[in-house]
Amino acid sequence: MTLVKRALTIKELHAKTGEHVRAAGKSPIPVPVTDRGKLVAVLVSAQLLPKKRRPRRTLIREYATLLAKQKSNDVLEDLDSVRGER
């Protein structure tokens, strides 16, 4: 079993894009795409890509303090308290 599929040219990919993309999505082997003999892209199944972890959300200390001091459920009052005297 080969670890690299035969490279597709852009012309071949353009002619049957859906077919090649679906095949690459099912295959565990990346498919190189070339333009005039130069590697320009690789079709790879999304399952082979590393999973992104969502960063944990943390509140900065000042914002947590502000949330703890909230006195009302009225947004306008909260804005006025943040803005201060004008």
C-alpha positions in Angstrom: 0.0 0.0 0.0 1.4 3.4 -1.0 1.3 6.3 1.5 0.9 9.0 -1.1 -1.7 8.9 -3.8 -0.8 10.0 -7.4 -0.8 13.7 -7.6 -3.8 15.4 -9.3 -3.2 18.3 -11.7 -5.4 21.4 -11.3 -6.9 20.5 -14.7 -7.9 17.0 -13.4 -9.3 18.5 -10.2 -11.3 21.1 -12.1 -12.8 18.5 -14.4 -14.1 16.4 -11.5 -13.9 18.4 -8.3 -16.7 16.8 -6.4 -15.6 13.3 -7.2 -12.0 14.0 -6.1 -13.0 15.9 -2.9 -15.4 13.2 -1.9 -12.8 10.5 -2.5 -10.2 12.5 -0.5 -12.7 12.9 2.4 -13.1 9.1 2.7 -9.4 8.3 2.3 -6.8 8.2 5.0 -4.2 9.2 2.4 -3.6 12.8 1.5 -4.0 13.7 -2.2 -1.4 16.2 -3.6 -2.5 18.7 -6.2 0.0 20.2 -8.6 0.1 23.1 -11.0 2.6 22.6 -13.8 4.5 20.0 -11.8 4.7 22.1 -8.6 2.8 21.1 -5.5 0.3 23.8 -4.7 -2.3 22.1 -2.4 -3.2 18.9 -0.6 -6.7 17.4 -0.3 -7.0 15.7 3.0 -9.9 14.2 5.0 -11.2 16.6 7.7 -11.0 13.7 10.1 -7.2 13.7 9.8 -6.9 17.3 10.9 -6.0 18.0 14.5 -8.9 18.8 16.7 -8.9 22.4 17.9 -9.5 22.9 21.6 -11.6 25.8 22.6 -9.6 28.0 25.1 -11.1 28.2 28.5 -12.8 31.4 29.3 -11.5 33.3 32.2 -12.7 36.6 33.7 -10.2 39.3 34.4 -10.3 40.3 38.0 -11.6 43.8 37.4 -14.6 42.5 35.4 -15.4 39.9 38.0 -15.4 42.7 40.6 -17.6 44.8 38.4 -20.1 41.9 38.0 -20.1 41.3 41.8 -20.9 45.0 42.4 -23.9 45.2 40.0 -26.8 46.7 41.9 -29.6 46.6 39.4 -30.9 44.8 36.3 -31.3 48.0 34.4 -28.7 48.5 31.7 -29.1 52.2 31.6 -28.5 52.6 35.3 -25.4 50.4 35.0 -24.1 52.5 32.1 -24.7 55.7 34.1 -22.8 54.3 37.0 -19.8 53.3 34.8 -19.8 56.7 33.0 -20.0 58.7 36.3 -20.8 62.3 36.5 -20.7 64.4 33.4 
